[in-house]
Protein backbone atom coordinates (compact mmCIF):
# COMPACT_ATOMS: atom_id res chain seq x y z
CA UNK A 1 0.00 0.00 0.00
CA UNK A 2 3.03 2.31 -0.26
CA UNK A 3 2.25 2.66 -3.96
CA UNK A 4 4.15 3.26 -7.18
CA UNK A 5 3.27 4.12 -10.78
CA UNK A 6 4.55 2.71 -14.04
CA UNK A 7 5.11 4.29 -17.47
CA UNK A 8 4.44 2.16 -20.54
CA UNK A 9 4.95 2.89 -24.23
CA UNK A 10 3.36 1.12 -27.18
CA UNK A 11 6.24 0.25 -29.47
CA UNK A 12 6.84 -2.46 -32.06
CA UNK A 13 3.26 -3.70 -31.65
CA UNK A 14 3.69 -4.29 -27.95
CA UNK A 15 3.41 -2.46 -24.63
CA UNK A 16 6.84 -1.94 -23.11
CA UNK A 17 7.51 -0.76 -19.57
CA UNK A 18 9.76 2.28 -19.56
CA UNK A 19 9.85 3.39 -15.95
CA UNK A 20 8.85 2.78 -12.37
CA UNK A 21 7.98 6.03 -10.58
CA UNK A 22 8.25 5.99 -6.82
CA UNK A 23 8.60 8.38 -3.92
CA UNK A 24 12.07 8.98 -2.48
CA UNK A 25 10.63 8.55 1.00
CA UNK A 26 7.62 6.29 1.35
CA UNK A 27 5.72 4.57 4.08
CA UNK A 28 3.04 1.98 4.38
CA UNK A 29 -0.45 3.22 3.53
CA UNK A 30 0.81 6.26 1.57
CA UNK A 31 -1.33 4.96 -1.31
CA UNK A 32 0.81 6.64 -3.96
CA UNK A 33 -0.79 6.10 -7.36
CA UNK A 34 -4.38 6.17 -6.14
CA UNK A 35 -4.78 9.11 -8.55
CA UNK A 36 -2.62 9.84 -11.59
CA UNK A 37 -2.59 12.18 -14.57
CA UNK A 38 -0.21 12.74 -17.46
CA UNK A 39 0.13 15.64 -19.87
CA UNK A 40 3.05 15.94 -22.25
CA UNK A 41 6.21 15.55 -20.13
CA UNK A 42 4.58 15.85 -16.69
CA UNK A 43 3.11 13.08 -14.54
CA UNK A 44 1.27 13.66 -11.25
CA UNK A 45 0.81 10.91 -8.69
CA UNK A 46 -1.46 11.43 -5.71
CA UNK A 47 -0.55 9.88 -2.34
CA UNK A 48 -3.57 10.78 -0.16
CA UNK A 49 -2.45 8.55 2.73
CA UNK A 50 0.95 10.16 3.22
CA UNK A 51 1.49 11.45 6.73
CA UNK A 52 2.77 14.96 7.42
CA UNK A 53 5.44 14.04 9.98
CA UNK A 54 6.52 17.65 10.49
CA UNK A 55 3.07 18.59 11.81
CA UNK A 56 2.11 15.16 13.17
CA UNK A 57 -0.85 14.91 10.78
CA UNK A 58 -1.71 11.41 9.63
CA UNK A 59 -3.20 11.01 6.14
CA UNK A 60 -2.55 14.65 5.31
CA UNK A 61 -1.66 13.61 1.78
CA UNK A 62 0.77 14.77 -0.90
CA UNK A 63 1.21 14.85 -4.67
CA UNK A 64 4.40 13.80 -6.43
CA UNK A 65 5.38 15.48 -9.70
CA UNK A 66 7.62 13.67 -12.17
CA UNK A 67 9.19 15.58 -15.06
CA UNK A 68 10.42 13.62 -18.06
CA UNK A 69 14.24 13.67 -18.24
CA UNK A 70 15.96 14.71 -21.46
CA UNK A 71 17.07 11.11 -22.01
CA UNK A 72 13.48 9.85 -21.65
CA UNK A 73 11.51 8.06 -18.96
CA UNK A 74 13.37 5.65 -16.68
CA UNK A 75 13.07 4.46 -13.10
CA UNK A 76 13.13 7.59 -10.95
CA UNK A 77 11.99 9.40 -7.83
CA UNK A 78 9.85 12.51 -7.80
CA UNK A 79 11.01 15.83 -9.24
CA UNK A 80 8.87 17.77 -6.79
CA UNK A 81 6.49 17.22 -3.86
CA UNK A 82 3.32 19.32 -3.66
CA UNK A 83 1.56 19.65 -0.31
CA UNK A 84 -1.67 21.18 0.82
CA UNK A 85 -1.72 24.91 1.43
CA UNK A 86 -3.35 24.15 4.76
CA UNK A 87 -2.59 20.51 5.69
CA UNK A 88 -4.89 18.73 8.12
CA UNK A 89 -5.37 15.34 9.66
CA UNK A 90 -7.15 12.92 7.29
CA UNK A 91 -7.26 15.63 4.64
CA UNK A 92 -6.30 13.09 1.96
CA UNK A 93 -4.71 15.76 -0.24
CA UNK A 94 -4.07 14.10 -3.60
CA UNK A 95 -7.18 11.95 -3.60
CA UNK A 96 -7.72 13.34 -7.12
CA UNK A 97 -5.38 15.19 -9.52
CA UNK A 98 -5.64 16.76 -12.97
CA UNK A 99 -3.27 18.74 -15.20
CA UNK A 100 -4.44 21.83 -17.08
CA UNK A 101 -2.62 23.99 -19.63
CA UNK A 102 -0.81 26.18 -17.07
CA UNK A 103 -2.06 24.80 -13.77
CA UNK A 104 -2.73 21.64 -11.82
CA UNK A 105 -5.73 20.97 -9.61
CA UNK A 106 -5.79 18.70 -6.56
CA UNK A 107 -8.70 17.32 -4.57
CA UNK A 108 -8.50 16.99 -0.77
CA UNK A 109 -11.30 14.63 0.17
CA UNK A 110 -11.36 12.17 3.06
CA UNK A 111 -12.69 9.08 1.31
CA UNK A 112 -13.69 7.41 4.53
CA UNK A 113 -15.83 10.26 5.80
CA UNK A 114 -19.20 11.13 4.30
CA UNK A 115 -20.35 14.66 4.99
CA UNK A 116 -16.86 15.89 5.94
CA UNK A 117 -15.29 19.12 4.73
CA UNK A 118 -13.34 18.68 1.49
CA UNK A 119 -11.33 21.12 -0.61
CA UNK A 120 -10.00 21.73 -4.09
CA UNK A 121 -6.68 23.55 -4.62
CA UNK A 122 -5.25 25.02 -7.80
CA UNK A 123 -1.50 25.50 -8.35
CA UNK A 124 0.20 27.35 -11.18
CA UNK A 125 2.41 25.43 -13.62
CA UNK A 126 5.39 26.97 -15.43
CA UNK A 127 6.39 26.14 -19.02
CA UNK A 128 9.13 23.81 -17.70
CA UNK A 129 6.49 21.91 -15.65
CA UNK A 130 7.53 23.26 -12.27
CA UNK A 131 4.61 23.55 -9.88
CA UNK A 132 4.22 26.72 -7.85
CA UNK A 133 4.10 26.12 -4.10
CA UNK A 134 1.49 28.77 -3.33
CA UNK A 135 -1.83 27.42 -4.47
CA UNK A 136 -5.27 28.96 -4.22
CA UNK A 137 -8.32 27.44 -2.58
CA UNK A 138 -10.85 26.90 -5.35
CA UNK A 139 -13.63 25.31 -3.29
CA UNK A 140 -14.36 24.10 0.24
CA UNK A 141 -17.53 22.14 1.01
CA UNK A 142 -18.56 18.69 2.10
CA UNK A 143 -17.47 15.79 -0.11
CA UNK A 144 -16.26 17.94 -3.04
CA UNK A 145 -13.17 17.02 -5.05
CA UNK A 146 -13.76 13.28 -5.05
CA UNK A 147 -12.99 13.19 -8.77
CA UNK A 148 -11.59 15.86 -11.12
CA UNK A 149 -11.25 16.43 -14.82
CA UNK A 150 -10.14 19.48 -16.82
CA UNK A 151 -10.28 20.81 -20.35
CA UNK A 152 -8.42 24.03 -21.09
CA UNK A 153 -9.66 26.55 -18.49
CA UNK A 154 -12.64 24.54 -17.27
CA UNK A 155 -12.57 22.22 -14.24
CA UNK A 156 -15.34 19.77 -13.40
CA UNK A 157 -15.55 17.96 -10.07
CA UNK A 158 -17.67 15.21 -8.57
CA UNK A 159 -18.82 14.78 -5.00
CA UNK A 160 -17.89 11.65 -3.07
CA UNK A 161 -20.03 8.75 -4.33
CA UNK A 162 -22.43 11.26 -5.88
CA UNK A 163 -23.53 12.76 -2.56
CA UNK A 164 -25.62 15.85 -3.13
CA UNK A 165 -26.69 14.72 -6.63
CA UNK A 166 -24.83 17.54 -8.32
CA UNK A 167 -21.60 18.41 -10.10
CA UNK A 168 -19.65 21.66 -9.93
CA UNK A 169 -18.01 23.33 -12.93
CA UNK A 170 -15.33 26.01 -12.47
CA UNK A 171 -14.62 28.23 -15.45
CA UNK A 172 -11.71 30.67 -15.39
CA UNK A 173 -12.83 34.30 -15.55
CA UNK A 174 -11.12 36.99 -17.62
CA UNK A 175 -9.32 38.26 -14.51
CA UNK A 176 -8.22 34.82 -13.34
CA UNK A 177 -9.26 31.87 -11.20
CA UNK A 178 -9.89 34.02 -8.15
CA UNK A 179 -13.23 35.07 -9.61
CA UNK A 180 -13.99 31.90 -11.54
CA UNK A 181 -17.49 31.28 -12.82
CA UNK A 182 -19.04 28.46 -10.76
CA UNK A 183 -21.83 26.43 -12.30
CA UNK A 184 -23.84 23.70 -10.60
CA UNK A 185 -25.32 20.89 -12.70
CA UNK A 186 -28.08 19.15 -10.76
CA UNK A 187 -29.22 15.58 -11.29
CA UNK A 188 -32.11 15.23 -13.75
CA UNK A 189 -35.36 14.35 -12.03
CA UNK A 190 -35.68 11.10 -13.98
CA UNK A 191 -32.47 9.75 -12.46
CA UNK A 192 -34.40 9.15 -9.25
CA UNK A 193 -33.34 9.52 -5.65
CA UNK A 194 -30.06 7.98 -4.50
CA UNK A 195 -28.83 7.70 -8.10
CA UNK A 196 -25.28 8.73 -7.10
CA UNK A 197 -25.34 11.31 -9.87
CA UNK A 198 -21.83 12.72 -10.06
CA UNK A 199 -19.98 9.58 -8.99
CA UNK A 200 -17.90 10.03 -12.13
CA UNK A 201 -17.23 13.01 -14.39
CA UNK A 202 -15.39 13.71 -17.63
CA UNK A 203 -15.06 16.78 -19.83
CA UNK A 204 -13.94 17.34 -23.40
CA UNK A 205 -14.45 20.58 -25.29
CA UNK A 206 -18.13 21.59 -24.91
CA UNK A 207 -19.26 18.27 -23.47
CA UNK A 208 -19.45 16.97 -19.90
CA UNK A 209 -20.31 13.34 -19.10
CA UNK A 210 -21.67 12.50 -15.64
CA UNK A 211 -22.28 9.03 -14.28
CA UNK A 212 -25.29 8.11 -12.12
CA UNK A 213 -24.55 4.42 -11.48
CA UNK A 214 -27.61 3.76 -9.30
CA UNK A 215 -30.30 5.56 -11.26
CA UNK A 216 -33.54 3.64 -11.78
CA UNK A 217 -35.05 2.62 -15.09
CA UNK A 218 -38.67 2.00 -15.95
CA UNK A 219 -38.48 -1.53 -14.51
CA UNK A 220 -37.23 -0.28 -11.17
CA UNK A 221 -33.77 -1.75 -11.63
CA UNK A 222 -30.98 0.49 -10.43
CA UNK A 223 -28.87 -0.34 -13.47
CA UNK A 224 -27.36 3.12 -13.83
CA UNK A 225 -27.33 5.96 -16.34
CA UNK A 226 -24.89 8.42 -17.88
CA UNK A 227 -25.85 11.97 -18.78
CA UNK A 228 -24.07 13.98 -21.45
CA UNK A 229 -24.37 17.77 -21.26
CA UNK A 230 -23.53 19.61 -24.48
CA UNK A 231 -22.91 23.34 -24.16
CA UNK A 232 -24.53 25.54 -26.82
CA UNK A 233 -22.75 28.82 -26.05
CA UNK A 234 -19.18 29.97 -25.46
CA UNK A 235 -19.47 29.63 -21.68
CA UNK A 236 -20.98 27.25 -19.14
CA UNK A 237 -22.14 30.20 -17.04
CA UNK A 238 -25.17 30.72 -19.28
CA UNK A 239 -26.61 27.29 -18.36
CA UNK A 240 -27.49 26.76 -22.01
CA UNK A 241 -26.83 23.11 -22.73
CA UNK A 242 -28.60 20.08 -24.16
CA UNK A 243 -28.91 16.91 -22.10
CA UNK A 244 -28.64 13.39 -23.55
CA UNK A 245 -29.11 10.32 -21.38
CA UNK A 246 -27.77 6.81 -21.91
CA UNK A 247 -28.99 3.76 -20.00
CA UNK A 248 -27.51 0.33 -19.63
CA UNK A 249 -28.73 -1.72 -22.62
CA UNK A 250 -28.73 -4.87 -20.47
CA UNK A 251 -29.52 -3.62 -16.97
CA UNK A 252 -29.35 -5.76 -13.88
CA UNK A 253 -29.93 -4.61 -10.33
CA UNK A 254 -26.94 -2.51 -9.24
CA UNK A 255 -24.97 -3.17 -12.41
CA UNK A 256 -23.36 0.23 -11.79
CA UNK A 257 -23.48 1.53 -15.37
CA UNK A 258 -21.68 4.88 -15.12
CA UNK A 259 -19.37 3.96 -12.25
CA UNK A 260 -16.65 5.54 -14.37
CA UNK A 261 -16.72 7.61 -17.57
CA UNK A 262 -14.18 8.99 -20.01
CA UNK A 263 -14.73 11.37 -22.92
CA UNK A 264 -12.92 12.41 -26.10
CA UNK A 265 -13.80 14.27 -29.28
CA UNK A 266 -15.36 11.13 -30.79
CA UNK A 267 -16.11 8.68 -27.99
CA UNK A 268 -17.87 8.31 -24.66
CA UNK A 269 -16.62 5.41 -22.57
CA UNK A 270 -18.76 3.99 -19.76
CA UNK A 271 -17.72 1.45 -17.13
CA UNK A 272 -19.86 -0.59 -14.75
CA UNK A 273 -18.04 -2.73 -12.23
CA UNK A 274 -20.10 -3.95 -9.28
CA UNK A 275 -22.86 -5.99 -10.85
CA UNK A 276 -25.24 -8.47 -9.25
CA UNK A 277 -24.56 -12.06 -8.27
CA UNK A 278 -23.14 -12.71 -11.73
CA UNK A 279 -19.50 -11.71 -11.92
CA UNK A 280 -19.90 -11.48 -15.70
CA UNK A 281 -22.12 -8.42 -15.30
CA UNK A 282 -19.11 -6.07 -15.20
CA UNK A 283 -19.16 -4.22 -18.52
CA UNK A 284 -17.55 -1.41 -20.47
CA UNK A 285 -19.45 0.30 -23.27
CA UNK A 286 -18.40 2.79 -25.89
CA UNK A 287 -20.56 5.30 -27.75
CA UNK A 288 -19.33 7.08 -30.86
CA UNK A 289 -20.47 10.41 -32.21
CA UNK A 290 -22.65 10.36 -35.29
CA UNK A 291 -20.60 12.84 -37.33
CA UNK A 292 -20.72 16.06 -35.27
CA UNK A 293 -23.57 15.11 -32.97
CA UNK A 294 -24.20 12.88 -29.97
CA UNK A 295 -27.25 10.82 -30.85
CA UNK A 296 -29.18 9.13 -28.00
CA UNK A 297 -30.31 6.50 -30.46
CA UNK A 298 -26.82 5.70 -31.66
CA UNK A 299 -25.84 2.13 -30.78
CA UNK A 300 -23.64 1.34 -27.79
CA UNK A 301 -20.95 -1.25 -28.39
CA UNK A 302 -19.80 -3.41 -25.49
CA UNK A 303 -16.05 -3.98 -25.32
CA UNK A 304 -15.32 -7.68 -25.14
CA UNK A 305 -13.63 -8.89 -21.98
CA UNK A 306 -10.66 -11.24 -22.30
CA UNK A 307 -11.79 -14.86 -22.29
CA UNK A 308 -9.86 -15.51 -19.09
CA UNK A 309 -11.98 -12.89 -17.28
CA UNK A 310 -15.30 -14.67 -17.67
CA UNK A 311 -16.74 -16.21 -14.51
CA UNK A 312 -14.26 -14.19 -12.46
CA UNK A 313 -15.03 -11.03 -10.53
CA UNK A 314 -11.99 -8.90 -11.28
CA UNK A 315 -13.66 -5.48 -10.91
CA UNK A 316 -13.29 -5.08 -14.67
CA UNK A 317 -14.21 -1.54 -15.76
CA UNK A 318 -12.63 0.50 -12.99
CA UNK A 319 -11.19 2.79 -14.03
CA UNK A 320 -11.56 3.56 -17.73
CA UNK A 321 -9.46 5.98 -19.78
CA UNK A 322 -9.60 7.20 -23.36
CA UNK A 323 -7.02 8.89 -25.60
CA UNK A 324 -7.80 9.27 -29.30
CA UNK A 325 -8.53 5.69 -30.46
CA UNK A 326 -6.88 4.02 -27.45
CA UNK A 327 -8.92 2.68 -24.54
CA UNK A 328 -7.50 1.45 -21.24
CA UNK A 329 -9.73 -0.50 -18.88
CA UNK A 330 -8.56 -1.25 -15.37
CA UNK A 331 -9.29 -4.48 -13.57
CA UNK A 332 -7.69 -3.70 -10.23
CA UNK A 333 -8.66 -6.92 -8.48
CA UNK A 334 -7.44 -9.24 -11.21
CA UNK A 335 -5.12 -12.00 -10.08
CA UNK A 336 -3.71 -12.98 -13.46
CA UNK A 337 -1.25 -14.51 -13.86
CA UNK A 338 0.05 -14.86 -10.31
CA UNK A 339 -3.25 -15.20 -8.38
CA UNK A 340 -2.24 -12.30 -6.18
CA UNK A 341 -4.91 -9.68 -6.99
CA UNK A 342 -2.20 -7.39 -8.35
CA UNK A 343 -4.47 -6.10 -11.11
CA UNK A 344 -4.18 -5.71 -14.86
CA UNK A 345 -5.01 -3.13 -17.54
CA UNK A 346 -6.74 -4.22 -20.74
CA UNK A 347 -6.20 -2.09 -23.86
CA UNK A 348 -8.45 -1.68 -26.90
CA UNK A 349 -7.87 -0.03 -30.25
CA UNK A 350 -11.04 1.75 -31.40
CA UNK A 351 -9.68 2.52 -34.86
CA UNK A 352 -12.73 1.84 -37.01
CA UNK A 353 -13.14 1.21 -40.74
CA UNK A 354 -13.39 4.43 -42.75
CA UNK A 355 -15.07 3.99 -46.13
CA UNK A 356 -14.63 6.13 -49.25
CA UNK A 357 -16.30 5.80 -52.63
CA UNK A 358 -14.98 6.68 -56.08
CA UNK A 359 -17.85 6.76 -58.54
CA UNK A 360 -18.61 7.52 -62.17
CA UNK A 361 -19.09 10.82 -63.90
CA UNK A 362 -21.08 9.01 -66.55
CA UNK A 363 -23.24 5.94 -66.94
CA UNK A 364 -22.94 3.76 -70.03
CA UNK A 365 -26.04 1.84 -71.09
CA UNK A 366 -27.57 1.89 -67.58
CA UNK A 367 -24.69 0.10 -65.86
CA UNK A 368 -21.73 1.43 -63.92
CA UNK A 369 -19.28 0.53 -61.18
CA UNK A 370 -18.19 2.25 -57.96
CA UNK A 371 -14.91 1.61 -56.20
CA UNK A 372 -15.16 1.30 -52.41
CA UNK A 373 -11.93 1.76 -50.43
CA UNK A 374 -11.48 0.83 -46.75
CA UNK A 375 -8.97 2.07 -44.22
CA UNK A 376 -8.66 -1.43 -42.75
CA UNK A 377 -9.98 -4.92 -43.48
CA UNK A 378 -13.48 -5.92 -42.41
CA UNK A 379 -14.99 -9.32 -41.73
CA UNK A 380 -17.66 -9.33 -44.46
CA UNK A 381 -19.66 -7.08 -46.81
CA UNK A 382 -22.95 -7.83 -48.54
CA UNK A 383 -25.54 -6.01 -50.66
CA UNK A 384 -27.83 -5.84 -47.61
CA UNK A 385 -25.40 -3.51 -45.84
CA UNK A 386 -26.13 -0.64 -48.25
CA UNK A 387 -28.90 1.87 -48.69
CA UNK A 388 -29.27 2.85 -52.34
CA UNK A 389 -31.58 5.05 -54.43
CA UNK A 390 -32.10 4.91 -58.23
CA UNK A 391 -29.91 1.83 -58.58
CA UNK A 392 -29.49 -1.84 -57.72
CA UNK A 393 -26.23 -3.48 -56.64
CA UNK A 394 -25.84 -6.48 -58.94
CA UNK A 395 -22.46 -7.70 -57.74
CA UNK A 396 -19.70 -7.01 -55.21
CA UNK A 397 -16.15 -7.98 -56.18
CA UNK A 398 -13.38 -8.09 -53.62
CA UNK A 399 -10.22 -6.77 -55.28
CA UNK A 400 -8.12 -7.02 -52.13
CA UNK A 401 -8.55 -6.56 -48.36
CA UNK A 402 -8.98 -2.79 -48.74
CA UNK A 403 -10.79 -2.43 -52.06
CA UNK A 404 -14.12 -3.61 -53.45
CA UNK A 405 -15.93 -2.94 -56.74
CA UNK A 406 -19.71 -2.46 -56.62
CA UNK A 407 -21.51 -3.12 -59.92
CA UNK A 408 -24.74 -1.12 -60.27
CA UNK A 409 -27.72 -1.24 -62.57
CA UNK A 410 -29.13 2.28 -62.86
CA UNK A 411 -32.90 2.59 -62.72
CA UNK A 412 -33.33 6.35 -63.19
CA UNK A 413 -30.87 8.13 -65.43
CA UNK A 414 -30.14 11.28 -63.48
CA UNK A 415 -28.45 10.44 -60.16
CA UNK A 416 -27.10 7.74 -57.88
CA UNK A 417 -27.27 7.81 -54.09
CA UNK A 418 -25.41 5.13 -52.18
CA UNK A 419 -25.00 4.98 -48.41
CA UNK A 420 -23.24 2.62 -46.04
CA UNK A 421 -24.81 3.34 -42.64
CA UNK A 422 -22.62 3.33 -39.55
CA UNK A 423 -22.24 0.16 -37.50
CA UNK A 424 -23.07 -2.43 -40.16
CA UNK A 425 -19.64 -3.88 -40.96
CA UNK A 426 -16.93 -4.70 -38.44
CA UNK A 427 -13.19 -5.15 -38.28
CA UNK A 428 -11.52 -8.08 -36.54
CA UNK A 429 -11.59 -6.25 -33.17
CA UNK A 430 -15.34 -5.67 -33.40
CA UNK A 431 -15.12 -1.95 -34.23
CA UNK A 432 -17.99 -0.90 -36.52
CA UNK A 433 -17.58 1.30 -39.57
CA UNK A 434 -18.17 5.02 -39.89
CA UNK A 435 -21.04 6.26 -42.05
CA UNK A 436 -20.16 6.79 -45.71
CA UNK A 437 -22.28 8.38 -48.46
CA UNK A 438 -21.87 8.69 -52.21
CA UNK A 439 -24.03 10.84 -54.47
CA UNK A 440 -23.54 11.91 -58.05
CA UNK A 441 -25.58 13.57 -60.78
CA UNK A 442 -24.76 12.73 -64.38
CA UNK A 443 -25.99 12.70 -67.97
CA UNK A 444 -26.33 9.34 -69.70
CA UNK A 445 -23.65 8.31 -72.21
CA UNK A 446 -25.11 7.00 -75.45
CA UNK A 447 -23.90 3.62 -76.70
CA UNK A 448 -23.83 2.67 -80.35
CA UNK A 449 -26.96 0.55 -79.97
CA UNK A 450 -28.88 3.03 -77.82
CA UNK A 451 -31.57 5.44 -79.00
CA UNK A 452 -32.58 8.23 -76.62
CA UNK A 453 -35.65 10.32 -77.44
CA UNK A 454 -35.35 13.84 -76.10
CA UNK A 455 -36.53 17.06 -77.71
CA UNK A 456 -34.45 15.87 -80.63
CA UNK A 457 -34.01 12.41 -82.07
CA UNK A 458 -30.36 11.56 -81.50
CA UNK A 459 -28.66 8.28 -82.23
CA UNK A 460 -25.23 7.01 -83.24
CA UNK A 461 -25.18 5.10 -86.48
CA UNK A 462 -24.95 1.38 -85.61
CA UNK A 463 -22.47 0.67 -88.45
CA UNK A 464 -20.14 3.66 -88.02
CA UNK A 465 -19.23 6.43 -85.64
CA UNK A 466 -21.64 8.87 -87.27
CA UNK A 467 -23.89 10.99 -85.05
CA UNK A 468 -27.37 11.39 -86.53
CA UNK A 469 -29.48 14.41 -85.50
CA UNK A 470 -33.12 14.59 -86.49
CA UNK A 471 -34.71 17.95 -85.61
CA UNK A 472 -38.44 18.68 -85.66
CA UNK A 473 -38.04 21.65 -88.02
CA UNK A 474 -35.59 23.81 -89.93
CA UNK A 475 -34.13 26.72 -88.00
CA UNK A 476 -30.79 28.26 -87.13
CA UNK A 477 -28.84 26.17 -84.59
CA UNK A 478 -25.30 26.17 -83.23
CA UNK A 479 -23.69 22.77 -82.69
CA UNK A 480 -20.56 22.41 -80.55
CA UNK A 481 -18.65 19.20 -79.80
CA UNK A 482 -15.81 19.10 -77.25
CA UNK A 483 -13.59 16.23 -76.17
CA UNK A 484 -13.01 15.16 -72.56
CA UNK A 485 -10.14 17.68 -72.26
CA UNK A 486 -12.46 20.55 -73.13
CA UNK A 487 -11.02 21.10 -76.62
CA UNK A 488 -13.66 22.11 -79.15
CA UNK A 489 -13.62 19.76 -82.16
CA UNK A 490 -16.72 21.03 -83.99
CA UNK A 491 -18.41 24.43 -83.92
CA UNK A 492 -20.96 24.75 -86.68
CA UNK A 493 -24.02 26.80 -87.58
CA UNK A 494 -26.77 24.97 -89.46
CA UNK A 495 -30.36 25.39 -90.64
CA UNK A 496 -30.73 21.73 -91.59
CA UNK A 497 -33.52 19.54 -90.18
CA UNK A 498 -31.55 16.33 -90.70
CA UNK A 499 -27.86 16.25 -89.97
CA UNK A 500 -25.12 13.59 -89.90
CA UNK A 501 -21.87 14.37 -88.12
CA UNK A 502 -18.91 12.12 -88.96
CA UNK A 503 -16.90 11.28 -85.80
CA UNK A 504 -14.75 8.54 -87.34
CA UNK A 505 -11.63 10.68 -87.46
CA UNK A 506 -11.75 11.30 -83.70
CA UNK A 507 -10.01 9.06 -81.20
CA UNK A 508 -12.17 6.81 -79.03
CA UNK A 509 -13.52 8.30 -75.86
CA UNK A 510 -16.16 10.60 -74.41
CA UNK A 511 -17.40 13.72 -76.24
CA UNK A 512 -19.75 16.48 -75.12
CA UNK A 513 -22.35 17.79 -77.59
CA UNK A 514 -24.17 21.10 -77.10
CA UNK A 515 -27.00 22.34 -79.34
CA UNK A 516 -28.13 25.95 -79.01
CA UNK A 517 -31.17 27.51 -80.62
CA UNK A 518 -33.36 30.50 -79.84
CA UNK A 519 -34.70 30.11 -76.30
CA UNK A 520 -33.13 26.74 -75.50
CA UNK A 521 -29.89 24.89 -74.96
CA UNK A 522 -29.42 21.11 -74.83
CA UNK A 523 -26.34 19.06 -73.90
CA UNK A 524 -25.56 15.37 -73.93
CA UNK A 525 -22.61 12.99 -74.14
CA UNK A 526 -21.60 10.42 -76.74
CA UNK A 527 -19.00 7.67 -76.71
CA UNK A 528 -16.84 7.12 -79.78
CA UNK A 529 -15.69 3.48 -80.02
C-alpha positions, 0 to 999 in steps of 0.5 A, a space after each residue: 500500500 506504499 504505492 508506485 506508478 509505471 510508465 508504458 509505451 506502445 512500441 513495435 506492436 507491444 506495450 513496453 515498460 519504460 519506468 517505475 515512478 516511486 517516492 524517495 521517501 515512502 511509508 506503508 499506507 501512503 497509497 501513492 498512485 491512487 490518482 494519476 494524470 499525465 500531460 506531455 512531459 509531466 506526470 502527477 501521482 497522488 498519495 492521499 495517505 501520506 502522513 505529514 510528519 513535520 506537523 504530526 498529521 496522519 493522512 494529510 496527503 501529498 502529490 508527487 510530480 515527475 518531469 520527463 528527463 531529457 534522455 526519456 523516462 526511466 526508473 526515478 523518484 519525484 522531481 517535486 512534492 506538492 503539499 496542501 496549502 493548509 494541511 490537516 489530519 485525514 485531509 487526503 490531499 491528492 485523492 484526485 489530480 488533474 493537469 491543465 494547460 498552465 495549472 494543476 488541480 488537486 482534490 483533498 477529500 477524506 474518502 472514509 468520511 461522508 459529509 466531511 469538509 473537502 477542498 480543491 486547490 489550484 497551483 500554477 504550472 510553469 512552461 518547464 512543468 515546475 509547480 508553484 508552491 502557493 496554491 489557491 483554494 478553489 472550493 471548500 464544502 462537504 465531499 467535493 473534489 472526489 474526482 476531477 477532470 479538466 479541459 483548457 480553463 474549465 474544471 469539473 468535479 464530482 462529490 464523493 459517491 455522488 452525494 448531493 446529486 450535483 456536479 460543480 463546474 469552475 470556469 476561469 474568468 477573464 481576470 483569473 481563477 480568483 473570480 472563476 465562474 461556478 456552475 452547478 449541474 443538478 441531477 435530472 429528475 428522472 435519475 431518481 433519488 439515491 442515483 449517485 449522480 456525479 460519482 464520475 465526471 469527464 469533460 472534453 471541449 463543450 461536453 461533460 459526461 456524468 455518471 449516475 450508477 444507481 439511477 432507476 429505469 422504468 423496470 425499477 432496476 438500479 442499473 445506472 445511467 450516464 448523462 451527457 451535457 452539451 454546451 450551446 454557447 461559449 461559456 458554461 455560465 449561461 446554463 445553455 446546454 442540451 442533455 442526452 441520457 444513456 442507459 444500460 442496454 442490459 440492466 441488472 440490479 446494481 450493475 453500476 453503469 456509469 461507475 466511471 466515464 471517459 470522454 474524447 472528441 469522438 467517444 464516450 466510454 462507460 464502465 460498470 463494475 459492481 454488478 449483481 450475483 453474476 461476476 460477468 455483469 461487469 461491462 464497459 461500453 463505448 458510444 461514438 459520435 454520429 458525425 458532429 452530434 451525440 445521438 441518444 439512439 446511436 448504438 452502444 458497443 460493449 467492449 469484449 472482456 478477455 476470455 480468461 476474465 469470464 466467470 471471475 469477478 476482477 472489478 473489470 471496468 474501474 477505471 476507464 481511460 480514453 485517448 484518441 482511439 486508445 482505450 485502457 480498462 482497469 481491472 484492479 482486483 485481477 489475479 492474473 497470472 500470479 493469483 495475487 490480486 495485483 491487477 491488470 489493464 486491458 487495452 483496446 484499439 477503437 480505430 474503425 473502418 473508414 469507407 470512401 467511394 470513387 464513382 462515375 461521372 457518366 453511366 454507359 447503357 444503364 450500368 456502372 461501377 463504384 470503387 469502395 476503399 477501406 482504411 482497414 480490413 473488415 470481416 464481411 460485406 454484402 448487398 444488404 449492408 447498403 442503402 441505395 436510391 435509383 440503382 441496384 447493386 448487382 455484384 460485389 467484387 473483392 479486389 483485395 482486403 482494402 478495395 471492393 468494386 460495386 456493380 450497379 444497374 441504374 434505374 433512373 438516369 439522373 443520379 445515384 445515391 449510395 450509403 453505407 450506414 454506420 455500425 453495419 460492418 466490423 473489423 476483426 476487433 469488433 469496431 464498426 464502420 463510420 457512415 459513408 455516403 456517395 451521391 452523383 448527378 450525371 448525364 447518360 452516355 449513349 452507346 452505339 446501340 442506344 436510341 434516346 428520345 429527347 426534344 431531338 431524335 439523336 442516335 449514333 449510327 450502328 455501323 459507323 461512328 456517325 452521329 445522326 441528328 433529327 430535328 423537328 423543323 428547320 431553323 438556325 442552330 449552333 452545334 458544338 462538340 468538345 472532347 473530354 479535355 475541353 477542346 472544341 472539335 466542332 463548332 458549326 451553324 446549321 439550318 438543316 432539319 436532318 444532320 449527320 456528323 462524322 466522328 470517325 476521325 476522332 479518337 475513341 472516348 467521351 465527347 460532349 455535344 451542345 445544341 443551341 437555338 433560340 430560347 433553349 440549350 441542350 447538352 448530352 454525351 456520346 462515346 466514340 468506339 
